Amino acid sequence: MSTISNRFARVAGRLRDEERGDVPGWVLVTLMTAGLVIVLWTVAGPALAGVFEQAIARVTSF
């Protein structure tokens, strides 16, 4: 029984270490994704707005 509890303790310890060490990675991924969205929106926003306005104009002209 002590062997099983020792294994469980080692696995639980590794999981805690991985979870704790993984948080900065997720923060970095989230910040990079937000930055990428902002850059793409800045570049493509006016073009997308123009396409949308043209589509609405064509639909309302009927």
Predicted model as a PDB file, atoms N, CA, C, CB and O in Angstrom, pLDDT in the B-factor column:
MODEL        1                                                                  
ATOM      1  N   MET A   1       0.805  -1.196   0.000  1.00 51.00           N  
ATOM      2  CA  MET A   1       0.000   0.000   0.000  1.00 51.00           C  
ATOM      3  C   MET A   1       0.847   1.259   0.000  1.00 51.00           C  
ATOM      4  CB  MET A   1      -0.915  -0.001   1.181  1.00 51.00           C  
ATOM      5  O   MET A   1       0.481   2.251  -0.630  1.00 51.00           O  
ATOM      6  N   SER A   2       1.958   1.231   0.688  1.00 66.00           N  
ATOM      7  CA  SER A   2       2.789   2.431   0.751  1.00 66.00           C  
ATOM      8  C   SER A   2       3.384   2.761  -0.607  1.00 66.00           C  
ATOM      9  CB  SER A   2       3.900   2.254   1.776  1.00 66.00           C  
ATOM     10  O   SER A   2       3.630   3.928  -0.908  1.00 66.00           O  
ATOM     11  N   THR A   3       3.619   1.739  -1.434  1.00 74.00           N  
ATOM     12  CA  THR A   3       4.146   1.976  -2.784  1.00 74.00           C  
ATOM     13  C   THR A   3       3.143   2.745  -3.620  1.00 74.00           C  
ATOM     14  CB  THR A   3       4.499   0.650  -3.474  1.00 74.00           C  
ATOM     15  O   THR A   3       3.512   3.657  -4.360  1.00 74.00           O  
ATOM     16  N   ILE A   4       1.870   2.379  -3.505  1.00 72.00           N  
ATOM     17  CA  ILE A   4       0.823   3.071  -4.260  1.00 72.00           C  
ATOM     18  C   ILE A   4       0.699   4.513  -3.785  1.00 72.00           C  
ATOM     19  CB  ILE A   4      -0.531   2.338  -4.116  1.00 72.00           C  
ATOM     20  O   ILE A   4       0.570   5.421  -4.606  1.00 72.00           O  
ATOM     21  N   SER A   5       0.734   4.737  -2.489  1.00 76.00           N  
ATOM     22  CA  SER A   5       0.613   6.102  -1.986  1.00 76.00           C  
ATOM     23  C   SER A   5       1.837   6.939  -2.361  1.00 76.00           C  
ATOM     24  CB  SER A   5       0.427   6.094  -0.465  1.00 76.00           C  
ATOM     25  O   SER A   5       1.709   8.140  -2.600  1.00 76.00           O  
ATOM     26  N   ASN A   6       3.011   6.327  -2.415  1.00 78.00           N  
ATOM     27  CA  ASN A   6       4.207   7.056  -2.843  1.00 78.00           C  
ATOM     28  C   ASN A   6       4.090   7.462  -4.302  1.00 78.00           C  
ATOM     29  CB  ASN A   6       5.467   6.203  -2.629  1.00 78.00           C  
ATOM     30  O   ASN A   6       4.427   8.588  -4.669  1.00 78.00           O  
ATOM     31  N   ARG A   7       3.611   6.543  -5.135  1.00 78.00           N  
ATOM     32  CA  ARG A   7       3.420   6.863  -6.562  1.00 78.00           C  
ATOM     33  C   ARG A   7       2.393   7.975  -6.727  1.00 78.00           C  
ATOM     34  CB  ARG A   7       2.971   5.608  -7.351  1.00 78.00           C  
ATOM     35  O   ARG A   7       2.590   8.911  -7.502  1.00 78.00           O  
ATOM     36  N   PHE A   8       1.308   7.861  -5.994  1.00 76.00           N  
ATOM     37  CA  PHE A   8       0.270   8.893  -6.064  1.00 76.00           C  
ATOM     38  C   PHE A   8       0.822  10.250  -5.651  1.00 76.00           C  
ATOM     39  CB  PHE A   8      -0.923   8.519  -5.174  1.00 76.00           C  
ATOM     40  O   PHE A   8       0.523  11.261  -6.288  1.00 76.00           O  
ATOM     41  N   ALA A   9       1.611  10.281  -4.609  1.00 80.00           N  
ATOM     42  CA  ALA A   9       2.198  11.542  -4.140  1.00 80.00           C  
ATOM     43  C   ALA A   9       3.128  12.132  -5.191  1.00 80.00           C  
ATOM     44  CB  ALA A   9       2.963  11.326  -2.824  1.00 80.00           C  
ATOM     45  O   ALA A   9       3.140  13.345  -5.399  1.00 80.00           O  
ATOM     46  N   ARG A  10       3.913  11.277  -5.860  1.00 79.00           N  
ATOM     47  CA  ARG A  10       4.818  11.782  -6.911  1.00 79.00           C  
ATOM     48  C   ARG A  10       4.032  12.340  -8.092  1.00 79.00           C  
ATOM     49  CB  ARG A  10       5.764  10.663  -7.394  1.00 79.00           C  
ATOM     50  O   ARG A  10       4.356  13.409  -8.611  1.00 79.00           O  
ATOM     51  N   VAL A  11       2.992  11.610  -8.518  1.00 74.00           N  
ATOM     52  CA  VAL A  11       2.180  12.080  -9.651  1.00 74.00           C  
ATOM     53  C   VAL A  11       1.470  13.372  -9.290  1.00 74.00           C  
ATOM     54  CB  VAL A  11       1.150  11.009 -10.074  1.00 74.00           C  
ATOM     55  O   VAL A  11       1.439  14.306 -10.091  1.00 74.00           O  
ATOM     56  N   ALA A  12       0.896  13.438  -8.091  1.00 73.00           N  
ATOM     57  CA  ALA A  12       0.206  14.655  -7.653  1.00 73.00           C  
ATOM     58  C   ALA A  12       1.180  15.830  -7.597  1.00 73.00           C  
ATOM     59  CB  ALA A  12      -0.453  14.439  -6.272  1.00 73.00           C  
ATOM     60  O   ALA A  12       0.824  16.948  -7.969  1.00 73.00           O  
ATOM     61  N   GLY A  13       2.399  15.586  -7.137  1.00 72.00           N  
ATOM     62  CA  GLY A  13       3.405  16.649  -7.092  1.00 72.00           C  
ATOM     63  C   GLY A  13       3.773  17.147  -8.465  1.00 72.00           C  
ATOM     64  O   GLY A  13       3.943  18.349  -8.668  1.00 72.00           O  
ATOM     65  N   ARG A  14       3.899  16.233  -9.418  1.00 68.00           N  
ATOM     66  CA  ARG A  14       4.220  16.647 -10.798  1.00 68.00           C  
ATOM     67  C   ARG A  14       3.082  17.458 -11.405  1.00 68.00           C  
ATOM     68  CB  ARG A  14       4.513  15.415 -11.680  1.00 68.00           C  
ATOM     69  O   ARG A  14       3.321  18.459 -12.081  1.00 68.00           O  
ATOM     70  N   LEU A  15       1.857  17.033 -11.168  1.00 63.00           N  
ATOM     71  CA  LEU A  15       0.721  17.766 -11.714  1.00 63.00           C  
ATOM     72  C   LEU A  15       0.657  19.181 -11.160  1.00 63.00           C  
ATOM     73  CB  LEU A  15      -0.577  17.029 -11.415  1.00 63.00           C  
ATOM     74  O   LEU A  15       0.389  20.132 -11.893  1.00 63.00           O  
ATOM     75  N   ARG A  16       0.905  19.314  -9.859  1.00 62.00           N  
ATOM     76  CA  ARG A  16       0.900  20.658  -9.270  1.00 62.00           C  
ATOM     77  C   ARG A  16       1.997  21.523  -9.868  1.00 62.00           C  
ATOM     78  CB  ARG A  16       1.068  20.579  -7.750  1.00 62.00           C  
ATOM     79  O   ARG A  16       1.772  22.700 -10.148  1.00 62.00           O  
ATOM     80  N   ASP A  17       3.185  20.955 -10.067  1.00 55.00           N  
ATOM     81  CA  ASP A  17       4.294  21.717 -10.649  1.00 55.00           C  
ATOM     82  C   ASP A  17       3.981  22.130 -12.079  1.00 55.00           C  
ATOM     83  CB  ASP A  17       5.588  20.898 -10.611  1.00 55.00           C  
ATOM     84  O   ASP A  17       4.269  23.259 -12.474  1.00 55.00           O  
ATOM     85  N   GLU A  18       3.395  21.229 -12.857  1.00 52.00           N  
ATOM     86  CA  GLU A  18       3.069  21.547 -14.250  1.00 52.00           C  
ATOM     87  C   GLU A  18       1.992  22.614 -14.324  1.00 52.00           C  
ATOM     88  CB  GLU A  18       2.613  20.291 -14.999  1.00 52.00           C  
ATOM     89  O   GLU A  18       2.078  23.523 -15.149  1.00 52.00           O  
ATOM     90  N   GLU A  19       0.984  22.517 -13.476  1.00 51.00           N  
ATOM     91  CA  GLU A  19      -0.069  23.521 -13.496  1.00 51.00           C  
ATOM     92  C   GLU A  19       0.477  24.891 -13.107  1.00 51.00           C  
ATOM     93  CB  GLU A  19      -1.206  23.119 -12.558  1.00 51.00           C  
ATOM     94  O   GLU A  19       0.121  25.901 -13.713  1.00 51.00           O  
ATOM     95  N   ARG A  20       1.324  24.920 -12.118  1.00 55.00           N  
ATOM     96  CA  ARG A  20       1.877  26.189 -11.664  1.00 55.00           C  
ATOM     97  C   ARG A  20       2.792  26.783 -12.726  1.00 55.00           C  
ATOM     98  CB  ARG A  20       2.639  26.004 -10.348  1.00 55.00           C  
ATOM     99  O   ARG A  20       2.764  27.994 -12.947  1.00 55.00           O  
ATOM    100  N   GLY A  21       3.592  25.973 -13.380  1.00 57.00           N  
ATOM    101  CA  GLY A  21       4.521  26.466 -14.384  1.00 57.00           C  
ATOM    102  C   GLY A  21       3.865  26.814 -15.700  1.00 57.00           C  
ATOM    103  O   GLY A  21       4.454  27.524 -16.515  1.00 57.00           O  
ATOM    104  N   ASP A  22       2.645  26.323 -15.925  1.00 60.00           N  
ATOM    105  CA  ASP A  22       1.985  26.537 -17.199  1.00 60.00           C  
ATOM    106  C   ASP A  22       1.221  27.851 -17.254  1.00 60.00           C  
ATOM    107  CB  ASP A  22       1.054  25.403 -17.482  1.00 60.00           C  
ATOM    108  O   ASP A  22       0.871  28.310 -18.341  1.00 60.00           O  
ATOM    109  N   VAL A  23       0.957  28.464 -16.107  1.00 65.00           N  
ATOM    110  CA  VAL A  23       0.178  29.698 -16.087  1.00 65.00           C  
ATOM    111  C   VAL A  23       0.858  30.816 -16.871  1.00 65.00           C  
ATOM    112  CB  VAL A  23      -0.056  30.143 -14.654  1.00 65.00           C  
ATOM    113  O   VAL A  23       0.176  31.469 -17.661  1.00 65.00           O  
ATOM    114  N   PRO A  24       2.134  31.079 -16.714  1.00 79.00           N  
ATOM    115  CA  PRO A  24       2.755  32.142 -17.526  1.00 79.00           C  
ATOM    116  C   PRO A  24       2.670  31.866 -19.028  1.00 79.00           C  
ATOM    117  CB  PRO A  24       4.215  32.310 -17.128  1.00 79.00           C  
ATOM    118  O   PRO A  24       2.578  32.800 -19.825  1.00 79.00           O  
ATOM    119  N   GLY A  25       2.699  30.607 -19.412  1.00 80.00           N  
ATOM    120  CA  GLY A  25       2.550  30.277 -20.825  1.00 80.00           C  
ATOM    121  C   GLY A  25       1.184  30.675 -21.344  1.00 80.00           C  
ATOM    122  O   GLY A  25       1.072  31.241 -22.431  1.00 80.00           O  
ATOM    123  N   TRP A  26       0.143  30.384 -20.576  1.00 83.00           N  
ATOM    124  CA  TRP A  26      -1.199  30.754 -21.006  1.00 83.00           C  
ATOM    125  C   TRP A  26      -1.378  32.268 -21.024  1.00 83.00           C  
ATOM    126  CB  TRP A  26      -2.239  30.115 -20.095  1.00 83.00           C  
ATOM    127  O   TRP A  26      -2.066  32.803 -21.893  1.00 83.00           O  
ATOM    128  N   VAL A  27      -0.774  32.946 -20.085  1.00 89.00           N  
ATOM    129  CA  VAL A  27      -0.858  34.410 -20.082  1.00 89.00           C  
ATOM    130  C   VAL A  27      -0.196  34.969 -21.336  1.00 89.00           C  
ATOM    131  CB  VAL A  27      -0.193  35.001 -18.810  1.00 89.00           C  
ATOM    132  O   VAL A  27      -0.731  35.874 -21.977  1.00 89.00           O  
ATOM    133  N   LEU A  28       0.960  34.432 -21.682  1.00 91.00           N  
ATOM    134  CA  LEU A  28       1.667  34.887 -22.880  1.00 91.00           C  
ATOM    135  C   LEU A  28       0.860  34.608 -24.137  1.00 91.00           C  
ATOM    136  CB  LEU A  28       3.033  34.214 -22.981  1.00 91.00           C  
ATOM    137  O   LEU A  28       0.764  35.469 -25.012  1.00 91.00           O  
ATOM    138  N   VAL A  29       0.279  33.418 -24.241  1.00 92.00           N  
ATOM    139  CA  VAL A  29      -0.537  33.082 -25.412  1.00 92.00           C  
ATOM    140  C   VAL A  29      -1.733  34.023 -25.510  1.00 92.00           C  
ATOM    141  CB  VAL A  29      -1.016  31.613 -25.343  1.00 92.00           C  
ATOM    142  O   VAL A  29      -2.068  34.485 -26.601  1.00 92.00           O  
ATOM    143  N   THR A  30      -2.372  34.310 -24.394  1.00 93.00           N  
ATOM    144  CA  THR A  30      -3.535  35.203 -24.397  1.00 93.00           C  
ATOM    145  C   THR A  30      -3.149  36.611 -24.826  1.00 93.00           C  
ATOM    146  CB  THR A  30      -4.183  35.241 -23.012  1.00 93.00           C  
ATOM    147  O   THR A  30      -3.848  37.227 -25.630  1.00 93.00           O  
ATOM    148  N   LEU A  31      -2.051  37.122 -24.300  1.00 95.00           N  
ATOM    149  CA  LEU A  31      -1.614  38.470 -24.673  1.00 95.00           C  
ATOM    150  C   LEU A  31      -1.197  38.548 -26.132  1.00 95.00           C  
ATOM    151  CB  LEU A  31      -0.462  38.913 -23.787  1.00 95.00           C  
ATOM    152  O   LEU A  31      -1.493  39.530 -26.813  1.00 95.00           O  
ATOM    153  N   MET A  32      -0.509  37.518 -26.617  1.00 96.00           N  
ATOM    154  CA  MET A  32      -0.095  37.523 -28.020  1.00 96.00           C  
ATOM    155  C   MET A  32      -1.305  37.436 -28.945  1.00 96.00           C  
ATOM    156  CB  MET A  32       0.868  36.360 -28.299  1.00 96.00           C  
ATOM    157  O   MET A  32      -1.330  38.085 -29.991  1.00 96.00           O  
ATOM    158  N   THR A  33      -2.306  36.643 -28.573  1.00 97.00           N  
ATOM    159  CA  THR A  33      -3.517  36.536 -29.387  1.00 97.00           C  
ATOM    160  C   THR A  33      -4.251  37.870 -29.421  1.00 97.00           C  
ATOM    161  CB  THR A  33      -4.441  35.431 -28.844  1.00 97.00           C  
ATOM    162  O   THR A  33      -4.709  38.302 -30.479  1.00 97.00           O  
ATOM    163  N   ALA A  34      -4.364  38.517 -28.276  1.00 97.00           N  
ATOM    164  CA  ALA A  34      -5.026  39.824 -28.234  1.00 97.00           C  
ATOM    165  C   ALA A  34      -4.270  40.839 -29.092  1.00 97.00           C  
ATOM    166  CB  ALA A  34      -5.132  40.330 -26.779  1.00 97.00           C  
ATOM    167  O   ALA A  34      -4.888  41.623 -29.813  1.00 97.00           O  
ATOM    168  N   GLY A  35      -2.960  40.827 -29.019  1.00 97.00           N  
ATOM    169  CA  GLY A  35      -2.160  41.736 -29.845  1.00 97.00           C  
ATOM    170  C   GLY A  35      -2.337  41.470 -31.328  1.00 97.00           C  
ATOM    171  O   GLY A  35      -2.432  42.401 -32.128  1.00 97.00           O  
ATOM    172  N   LEU A  36      -2.381  40.199 -31.690  1.00 97.00           N  
ATOM    173  CA  LEU A  36      -2.572  39.836 -33.099  1.00 97.00           C  
ATOM    174  C   LEU A  36      -3.936  40.283 -33.606  1.00 97.00           C  
ATOM    175  CB  LEU A  36      -2.418  38.324 -33.286  1.00 97.00           C  
ATOM    176  O   LEU A  36      -4.050  40.768 -34.732  1.00 97.00           O  
ATOM    177  N   VAL A  37      -4.961  40.126 -32.793  1.00 96.00           N  
ATOM    178  CA  VAL A  37      -6.304  40.568 -33.180  1.00 96.00           C  
ATOM    179  C   VAL A  37      -6.335  42.080 -33.360  1.00 96.00           C  
ATOM    180  CB  VAL A  37      -7.346  40.135 -32.128  1.00 96.00           C  
ATOM    181  O   VAL A  37      -6.948  42.575 -34.306  1.00 96.00           O  
ATOM    182  N   ILE A  38      -5.695  42.808 -32.480  1.00 97.00           N  
ATOM    183  CA  ILE A  38      -5.678  44.276 -32.578  1.00 97.00           C  
ATOM    184  C   ILE A  38      -4.968  44.719 -33.854  1.00 97.00           C  
ATOM    185  CB  ILE A  38      -4.987  44.897 -31.342  1.00 97.00           C  
ATOM    186  O   ILE A  38      -5.436  45.620 -34.550  1.00 97.00           O  
ATOM    187  N   VAL A  39      -3.834  44.082 -34.158  1.00 96.00           N  
ATOM    188  CA  VAL A  39      -3.090  44.447 -35.374  1.00 96.00           C  
ATOM    189  C   VAL A  39      -3.907  44.128 -36.619  1.00 96.00           C  
ATOM    190  CB  VAL A  39      -1.735  43.709 -35.428  1.00 96.00           C  
ATOM    191  O   VAL A  39      -4.005  44.955 -37.526  1.00 96.00           O  
ATOM    192  N   LEU A  40      -4.493  42.938 -36.668  1.00 95.00           N  
ATOM    193  CA  LEU A  40      -5.296  42.575 -37.835  1.00 95.00           C  
ATOM    194  C   LEU A  40      -6.516  43.464 -37.977  1.00 95.00           C  
ATOM    195  CB  LEU A  40      -5.728  41.125 -37.747  1.00 95.00           C  
ATOM    196  O   LEU A  40      -6.882  43.843 -39.089  1.00 95.00           O  
ATOM    197  N   TRP A  41      -7.149  43.801 -36.861  1.00 94.00           N  
ATOM    198  CA  TRP A  41      -8.325  44.668 -36.921  1.00 94.00           C  
ATOM    199  C   TRP A  41      -7.944  46.061 -37.422  1.00 94.00           C  
ATOM    200  CB  TRP A  41      -8.996  44.763 -35.537  1.00 94.00           C  
ATOM    201  O   TRP A  41      -8.696  46.681 -38.175  1.00 94.00           O  
ATOM    202  N   THR A  42      -6.783  46.550 -37.006  1.00 95.00           N  
ATOM    203  CA  THR A  42      -6.317  47.864 -37.452  1.00 95.00           C  
ATOM    204  C   THR A  42      -6.058  47.870 -38.954  1.00 95.00           C  
ATOM    205  CB  THR A  42      -5.044  48.268 -36.697  1.00 95.00           C  
ATOM    206  O   THR A  42      -6.398  48.829 -39.646  1.00 95.00           O  
ATOM    207  N   VAL A  43      -5.460  46.805 -39.446  1.00 94.00           N  
ATOM    208  CA  VAL A  43      -5.125  46.738 -40.870  1.00 94.00           C  
ATOM    209  C   VAL A  43      -6.349  46.450 -41.721  1.00 94.00           C  
ATOM    210  CB  VAL A  43      -4.066  45.673 -41.114  1.00 94.00           C  
ATOM    211  O   VAL A  43      -6.558  47.107 -42.741  1.00 94.00           O  
ATOM    212  N   ALA A  44      -7.166  45.475 -41.320  1.00 95.00           N  
ATOM    213  CA  ALA A  44      -8.263  45.017 -42.168  1.00 95.00           C  
ATOM    214  C   ALA A  44      -9.601  45.680 -41.844  1.00 95.00           C  
ATOM    215  CB  ALA A  44      -8.405  43.529 -42.043  1.00 95.00           C  
ATOM    216  O   ALA A  44     -10.557  45.521 -42.603  1.00 95.00           O  
ATOM    217  N   GLY A  45      -9.692  46.411 -40.752  1.00 94.00           N  
ATOM    218  CA  GLY A  45     -10.957  47.023 -40.350  1.00 94.00           C  
ATOM    219  C   GLY A  45     -11.589  47.917 -41.396  1.00 94.00           C  
ATOM    220  O   GLY A  45     -12.765  47.733 -41.711  1.00 94.00           O  
ATOM    221  N   PRO A  46     -10.864  48.878 -41.951  1.00 94.00           N  
ATOM    222  CA  PRO A  46     -11.468  49.744 -42.971  1.00 94.00           C  
ATOM    223  C   PRO A  46     -11.911  48.977 -44.221  1.00 94.00           C  
ATOM    224  CB  PRO A  46     -10.485  50.828 -43.369  1.00 94.00           C  
ATOM    225  O   PRO A  46     -12.957  49.285 -44.792  1.00 94.00           O  
ATOM    226  N   ALA A  47     -11.139  47.997 -44.643  1.00 95.00           N  
ATOM    227  CA  ALA A  47     -11.517  47.214 -45.822  1.00 95.00           C  
ATOM    228  C   ALA A  47     -12.783  46.406 -45.543  1.00 95.00           C  
ATOM    229  CB  ALA A  47     -10.364  46.276 -46.242  1.00 95.00           C  
ATOM    230  O   ALA A  47     -13.666  46.326 -46.397  1.00 95.00           O  
ATOM    231  N   LEU A  48     -12.875  45.819 -44.378  1.00 94.00           N  
ATOM    232  CA  LEU A  48     -14.063  45.049 -44.023  1.00 94.00           C  
ATOM    233  C   LEU A  48     -15.289  45.953 -43.904  1.00 94.00           C  
ATOM    234  CB  LEU A  48     -13.835  44.294 -42.710  1.00 94.00           C  
ATOM    235  O   LEU A  48     -16.390  45.565 -44.294  1.00 94.00           O  
ATOM    236  N   ALA A  49     -15.101  47.142 -43.372  1.00 95.00           N  
ATOM    237  CA  ALA A  49     -16.214  48.082 -43.274  1.00 95.00           C  
ATOM    238  C   ALA A  49     -16.703  48.478 -44.664  1.00 95.00           C  
ATOM    239  CB  ALA A  49     -15.797  49.331 -42.477  1.00 95.00           C  
ATOM    240  O   ALA A  49     -17.908  48.597 -44.888  1.00 95.00           O  
ATOM    241  N   GLY A  50     -15.782  48.681 -45.589  1.00 95.00           N  
ATOM    242  CA  GLY A  50     -16.173  49.017 -46.960  1.00 95.00           C  
ATOM    243  C   GLY A  50     -16.938  47.891 -47.636  1.00 95.00           C  
ATOM    244  O   GLY A  50     -17.934  48.134 -48.317  1.00 95.00           O  
ATOM    245  N   VAL A  51     -16.479  46.673 -47.452  1.00 95.00           N  
ATOM    246  CA  VAL A  51     -17.172  45.517 -48.030  1.00 95.00           C  
ATOM    247  C   VAL A  51     -18.571  45.400 -47.438  1.00 95.00           C  
ATOM    248  CB  VAL A  51     -16.371  44.213 -47.783  1.00 95.00           C  
ATOM    249  O   VAL A  51     -19.533  45.145 -48.163  1.00 95.00           O  
ATOM    250  N   PHE A  52     -18.689  45.582 -46.133  1.00 95.00           N  
ATOM    251  CA  PHE A  52     -19.994  45.496 -45.475  1.00 95.00           C  
ATOM    252  C   PHE A  52     -20.940  46.580 -45.995  1.00 95.00           C  
ATOM    253  CB  PHE A  52     -19.833  45.618 -43.949  1.00 95.00           C  
ATOM    254  O   PHE A  52     -22.106  46.309 -46.282  1.00 95.00           O  
ATOM    255  N   GLU A  53     -20.435  47.799 -46.112  1.00 96.00           N  
ATOM    256  CA  GLU A  53     -21.287  48.901 -46.592  1.00 96.00           C  
ATOM    257  C   GLU A  53     -21.731  48.664 -48.028  1.00 96.00           C  
ATOM    258  CB  GLU A  53     -20.543  50.244 -46.491  1.00 96.00           C  
ATOM    259  O   GLU A  53     -22.874  48.964 -48.373  1.00 96.00           O  
ATOM    260  N   GLN A  54     -20.856  48.135 -48.871  1.00 95.00           N  
ATOM    261  CA  GLN A  54     -21.238  47.815 -50.252  1.00 95.00           C  
ATOM    262  C   GLN A  54     -22.309  46.730 -50.283  1.00 95.00           C  
ATOM    263  CB  GLN A  54     -20.009  47.364 -51.063  1.00 95.00           C  
ATOM    264  O   GLN A  54     -23.260  46.820 -51.059  1.00 95.00           O  
ATOM    265  N   ALA A  55     -22.164  45.727 -49.462  1.00 95.00           N  
ATOM    266  CA  ALA A  55     -23.149  44.643 -49.429  1.00 95.00           C  
ATOM    267  C   ALA A  55     -24.505  45.164 -48.962  1.00 95.00           C  
ATOM    268  CB  ALA A  55     -22.670  43.503 -48.508  1.00 95.00           C  
ATOM    269  O   ALA A  55     -25.536  44.797 -49.526  1.00 95.00           O  
ATOM    270  N   ILE A  56     -24.514  46.008 -47.944  1.00 95.00           N  
ATOM    271  CA  ILE A  56     -25.774  46.573 -47.459  1.00 95.00           C  
ATOM    272  C   ILE A  56     -26.392  47.468 -48.522  1.00 95.00           C  
ATOM    273  CB  ILE A  56     -25.553  47.366 -46.155  1.00 95.00           C  
ATOM    274  O   ILE A  56     -27.609  47.444 -48.708  1.00 95.00           O  
ATOM    275  N   ALA A  57     -25.586  48.255 -49.221  1.00 94.00           N  
ATOM    276  CA  ALA A  57     -26.099  49.124 -50.272  1.00 94.00           C  
ATOM    277  C   ALA A  57     -26.739  48.314 -51.397  1.00 94.00           C  
ATOM    278  CB  ALA A  57     -24.979  49.999 -50.826  1.00 94.00           C  
ATOM    279  O   ALA A  57     -27.774  48.711 -51.932  1.00 94.00           O  
ATOM    280  N   ARG A  58     -26.138  47.196 -51.756  1.00 93.00           N  
ATOM    281  CA  ARG A  58     -26.712  46.349 -52.820  1.00 93.00           C  
ATOM    282  C   ARG A  58     -28.020  45.709 -52.382  1.00 93.00           C  
ATOM    283  CB  ARG A  58     -25.718  45.257 -53.230  1.00 93.00           C  
ATOM    284  O   ARG A  58     -28.949  45.577 -53.179  1.00 93.00           O  
ATOM    285  N   VAL A  59     -28.093  45.314 -51.123  1.00 94.00           N  
ATOM    286  CA  VAL A  59     -29.312  44.671 -50.642  1.00 94.00           C  
ATOM    287  C   VAL A  59     -30.435  45.689 -50.523  1.00 94.00           C  
ATOM    288  CB  VAL A  59     -29.067  43.986 -49.288  1.00 94.00           C  
ATOM    289  O   VAL A  59     -31.577  45.383 -50.868  1.00 94.00           O  
ATOM    290  N   THR A  60     -30.144  46.879 -50.049  1.00 93.00           N  
ATOM    291  CA  THR A  60     -31.187  47.880 -49.862  1.00 93.00           C  
ATOM    292  C   THR A  60     -31.595  48.556 -51.172  1.00 93.00           C  
ATOM    293  CB  THR A  60     -30.722  48.923 -48.874  1.00 93.00           C  
ATOM    294  O   THR A  60     -32.608  49.255 -51.202  1.00 93.00           O  
ATOM    295  N   SER A  61     -30.842  48.369 -52.244  1.00 84.00           N  
ATOM    296  CA  SER A  61     -31.186  48.999 -53.521  1.00 84.00           C  
ATOM    297  C   SER A  61     -32.292  48.248 -54.266  1.00 84.00           C  
ATOM    298  CB  SER A  61     -29.952  49.089 -54.399  1.00 84.00           C  
ATOM    299  O   SER A  61     -32.803  48.758 -55.264  1.00 84.00           O  
ATOM    300  N   PHE A  62     -32.669  47.071 -53.818  1.00 74.00           N  
ATOM    301  CA  PHE A  62     -33.736  46.319 -54.494  1.00 74.00           C  
ATOM    302  C   PHE A  62     -35.056  46.930 -54.234  1.00 74.00           C  
ATOM    303  CB  PHE A  62     -33.755  44.881 -54.060  1.00 74.00           C  
ATOM    304  O   PHE A  62     -36.072  46.434 -54.722  1.00 74.00           O  
TER     305      PHE A  62                                                      
ENDMDL                                                                          
END                                                                             
